[in-house]
Amino acid sequence: MKRRTFLKFTTTAVAGSLAAPYVHAQSKKFAGVTLRVNGFGGLYDETLRKCVGAPLEEKYGLKVQFIAGSQSADLVKLIANRDNPPYDLFQADSAYMVELLKAGVIEEIKDSDVPNIKRILPEFREYGDHGVPYSVASSIPVYNSKYIKQPLTSYSDIARSDLAGRAVIPSPVQDSISLYLLGIADENGGSISNMDPAFQVMAAAKPNIVALAQTTVAELQMFESEEVYAGIFWDSRAHELRTKGFPIVTVIPPKGLYSICSYFNVVKGMKYPEAAHAFAQQLLSDEGMSGLPQALGIGVTTDVKLPDEIQKNLVYNSPKRIALKKKVDWQKWMADRGTRIERINKIIRS
């Protein structure tokens, strides 16, 4: 080989080897892209980072930034800055979806964009093509079996006389968990359009109620200190108490369950819709869906197959249980919020 040809070949080979890492990095589809997401904080966000964010970064170079805050405050911020949205994806519970749709700040997501949407069970997609429901939480009766020997069986059992001075309910300003009021109405011949039966039961329950818990953490602490033995709580928080050694039993009311879904939404005007769809696809994969039930005992919305030791702890752990899920007219529920707050506060605090 001539010296000039050899030098040319060597230079090309070296340049190619030096360029290889750069080319590899650039071959990742979403390298340099970061999706901003409103977060719920703590282990919840950490779990989504591990099961959704990390695989996306490894596969595509896509980064996901969770910004922990208050869902209600984040919603106000998003709507106020619709022309320059602070988030690319927005997490919202079923009730907050009403406000997002009313404000027109989220895009539809179709299964042609995210094939795993076909895996979502029909009971959990409440808003058509808007939003991707990925978790489900239930507002249910719970009790400490160390002190309560006769099992609770329904929402209405909150009025049982043996719970005198030992029960807690969430403040009615918490729109999602206060769905138990709809459960009580339903069990006593009422409905979302006739809540009087629920208010009558709550009047009978007044001697039992030691507090209207203003936050989930406050209610958790009341159960941990054994200040209360029964109440209405989130199923995942009851699971958390059991992992700490408390004999907390969750009740499955036979006339139906009231729950919320958490949704991821693509924000209108965000720059990277294809990256957002990749996020949703990973979220709805087996890997993405397994994280929250394993870490926090939070229910799933798809046909994912979970290990038996995890599945058995979920409220919706069988087709029979899923059939108990009641539909909620979220628009009406939110519209009647003021009336509920006024009536419950008057009953309990009078």
N, C-alpha and C positions, 0 to 999 in steps of 0.2 A: 504494500500500500504506500502511495506517495505521502510525503510528510504533510503537504497541504491538505490532502484528503483526510488524513488521520486526525489532524488538528480540528478540522471542520466537524468530523464525526464526534470527537471527544467533547468539543464545546457544546454541541447539540445534546449529547447524552447527559452531560452535567446539568445543563439548563433544564432539561426535562425532569431530572431527578429532583432538582431544587424546586421546580414548579409544582410537583405532585401534591404536596400537602395543601398548597393554596387552591389547586384545582379541586381537590377532594372537599375542602371546606366550602367552596363556592357551589359544589354540586348539590348541596342540601337545599331543598326547594324554597324554604322560608328563612334562610340565613339572613340575619340582620333585621328580622321582623320581631317586634314585641307586641303582644296583645295585653291591653290593660283591662283588668277585671275587678269589679267591686267584690270585696271579700267579706266573709263572716268572722274571720279571725281564728286564732288558736289551732287546735288539732284538725278542725274542719278544713281550713285552707291548706295546712301542711299535707293532709291526706290527698287533696286534689292536686297539689304540686307533684307529689310522688307518683300518683297513678295516671295523671293526665299530662301535667306540664313536663315532667322529666322525660317520658317516652317521646313526646313531640319534639323536644330539643334534641334528643339523641337521633331521631329518625330524620327530622326536617331542618334542624337548626332553629326552630321556632321557640321563642321565649314567651313565657306567660308570667305576667306580674299581677299578683293579687294585692289589692289595696284594701286592707281591713277597715271597716267603718260600720255605721248604722244604715240598715237597708232603707229606712224612711228618709234619712238625710241624704243618702246617695241618690235616691230617686228624685228628690227636689233639685239636687245639683245637676243631674242629667237633663231634666226637663228645662231648667233655667239656662243651660248651655247647649241647647240642641244644635246650634250652628257650629259649635266647636266642642263636640262631646268629650268629656273627660274619661270615658270608658269606650272600649271596643266591644266588649261583651258585658251584659248586665244580668246578674243573678236576681231573681225575684220570686217570692212565694206566690201562690195562687191568687191571693187577695190583691197584691200589688200589680199583678198582670192587668187588672182592670184599669189602673191609672196609666200604665205604660201604653196600652192600646188607645185609651182616650186621648193621650198626648200625641200619639202617632210617631213615637221615637224608636220603634223596633221594626225589623224586617221579618217577613215570612221565611221559614226554613223548610224546604221540601225534601222528600226522601230521594229525589233525583240529585240533590246536592250532598245529602248525608244518608247513604244507604242504610246505616244502622238504625235510622228512625223507624224502619219497618219492624224492629225488635221491641219497640215500646208497646206495652199492653194497652188496649183501647181504653180501659178504665182510667188511665192516667193522663191522657192528652186532652185537656179541657178546652183548649183555645185553637183548635184546628191546626193550621200550619204555623201559628205563632208560638215561638218558644219551644225548647227541648226539655221536657220534664225528666229529671234524672234522679230525684230522691223523693221519698214520701214520709211524712211525719203525721202521727195520729194523736189527737186530743182525746185521752181516755181516762176512765177511773182507775185509780191505783190505791193499794192499801198495804200496810205493814202487817204481815201474817203473825208476827210475834205478839201483837196486841189485838188484832181483829180476827176473831176465831170463826165468825160466820162470814163466808166470802161475799164480797160485793159482786153483783151480777149485771148492773146496768148503770147508766148515767144518773138515773133518778134516785139511786141508792144513796146519793150524797145527803138525802134528807132523813136517812135512818136514825132512829133515836139513840142507838148505841154509839153513834159518832159524836155525841154532844161534846162541844169544846175541843175537838181533836181533828178537825178537817180544815183544809185550805183550798181555795179556788183562785185561779188567776184573775187579775184585774180585767174588767170588761173592755178596757182600752186596748188590750191585746187581741186584735181582730181574729187572728188565725186560731189560737188556742181556745178562744171563747166559743168555738164551734160546739162545745159540749152543751151550750144552751139550746142549740138546734136539736141536738140529740135528745135532750130532756123533753122538748116540745113534741118531737116525733113520737117518743115513747108514751106520751099522754094525750094523744089525739090532736096535737097541734101541727104547725108547719112553719115554714119561713114566713108565711103571710099571716100566721096566727101564733104569736109567741107567748100569749097569755098563760097557757098551761105550764110553760117553763118558769115564768115569773111566780106562779103559784107554788111550784115545787121549791123554788129558791126561798120563798117566804117561810115555808115549812122547815127548810134547812138552816135558817138563820142561827138558831141556837148552836149549831155544829161548827159554824164558820168562825175561826179565830182570826183569819186575815184574808184580805184580797191581795195576793202576791203581786207586786208591781213588776217584778222581773223573774225570769226563769231561775237565775242564780239565787235569788232570795227564797224562792220556793224550795229549791234543792237543799239549801241550808236548813230549812225548817224540818225537812224529812231527816236530814243527817243528825240533827240535834234531838230528834224524836219529840219535838214540840208538837208535831202532828202525826197522826197515824193513817190518814186517808185524804184523798182529794182528787183533783183533776190535774193531769200532768202530761207532758210529752212522753211517748213511748220510749224514745231514745234516752231521755233523762232517767226514766225508771230503770232502763238497762244499765245505765251508768251507776246508779245506786246499788244494783245487784252485784256489779263487779267490785264494789267497795265492801261487800259483805252484808248489806242490808237485805232482809227478806221481803223485798217489795214485789208485790204481785200485780201484774197488769190484767185488766178486765176486758174481755171482748163482748160488748153488749150484743145480744142476739138479734135485736131489731135493726142493727146497722151501725157502721163506724163512720166517724167524720174526720177527715184528714185534709192536709194540704200537700201540694207538690211544690218542689223548688225547680225553677226553670232557668236555663241559660238562654239569653236572647242576643241576637246580632243587632247592634245599635245602628240605626239608620245614619248613613253618612260616614261610617267607619271605612278606613282605607284598604282593609285586607279581608274581603269577604271569603276568599278561598281559604285563607288561613283559619278564619273563624269556623268554616265548615270542617276543616281538618280537626280542630279542637272538639267539635261536637261529635265527630266520628269516633275519636279516641275516647271521649267521655262515655259513649254508649257501648263501647267494647267491653268484653268480659273483664279486662284489666281495669278499665276506668270505673266500671260499676261495682267492682268488688271492694274497693277501698273503704267507703263510708260505712257499709254494714259491718265490716270487720273491725274498724277502728272505733265506731261510735254507736253501732247497733241501729243505724238509720236504714229505712227500707228502700227497696229498689223499684224501678218502674219498667224494667225490661224482662225478657225471658232468660236472663243470666242464671246459670246453675251455680249455686253457692254451696260450700261444704255444709253438711247436715248440722254441725255444731253452731254454725252462724245462722243458717236458715230457720232453725227452730225458735230462735229468739226474736224473729221479726213478726210484727203484727200480721202483715200480708204474706204468709208463708205457704199458702196453698190456694188452689182455685176456689175452694169453699170460702176462705177468708176474703179473697178479693171480691167475691160476689156480695159481700156485706158492705162494701164501700158505697156510701151514699153520694149522689151528685149534689153539688151546691150551686145555687144561683149566686155567683160571687158579686155580680153587679148590685143585686138587691141586698145582699148581706152587707155590703159596704155602705149602701145608701141608708140603711137602717141603723147604722152604728151609733149615732147620737141617742136614739131612743133606748137602745140596749144599755148604754152606759148610764143614762139617767135612771132607768128602772132598777138596775142592779145596785147602784150606789144608794138609791133611796131605800131599798129593801134591807141591805146589809148594814148600812151606817145610820139608819134612823133610830 
